[in-house]
């Protein structure tokens, strides 16, 4: 949404590092978070001039290649993306 803010938080709990991005959409989203991470899907179906619908799919694949997880949570016009990774030291010791 134009002139909105993005909130970013980073935390670690039990060896898992999480990065959470929160933002608001210009209109309520009538799509699930899982659907938003599919290729060529846009949150605002009426949009026809910007974006390819690949961004979240690329982030999800990139995160998973690094042995992390990526999740999108939608609640009306509020959405958040959550990236999680095991701490590097923890991964080495596995």
Residue, then its C-alpha position, 0 to 999 in steps of 0.5 A: x500500500x502506498x505510504x505504508x510502513x513495513x515492520x521487520x523483526x528478528x529473533x532467535x529461540x532455541x537455535x532457530x532464527x526468525x525474520x518476520x516482515x509485516x505490511x498492509x495491502x491496499x485491499x483485503x487479500x482473499x487468497x491464502x498465504x500458501x497460494x501467494x507463494x505459488x509462481x505467477x500469483x499476485x495478491x491483488x488480482x486487479x493489478x495488471x501493470x506491476x510485478x510478475x507474481x514470482x517474488x514470493x516464490x523465489x524467496x520461498x525457494x531460496x530460503x528452502x535451498x538454505x535449509x530454512x522455511x518460508x511462510x506467508x500469513x494473511x489476515x484481511x489486509x495485514x500480511x506477514x512473511x516469516x523466514x526461519x533458519x537453524x543457527x549456522x553453528x547448530x546446523x554444523x553440529x548436526 
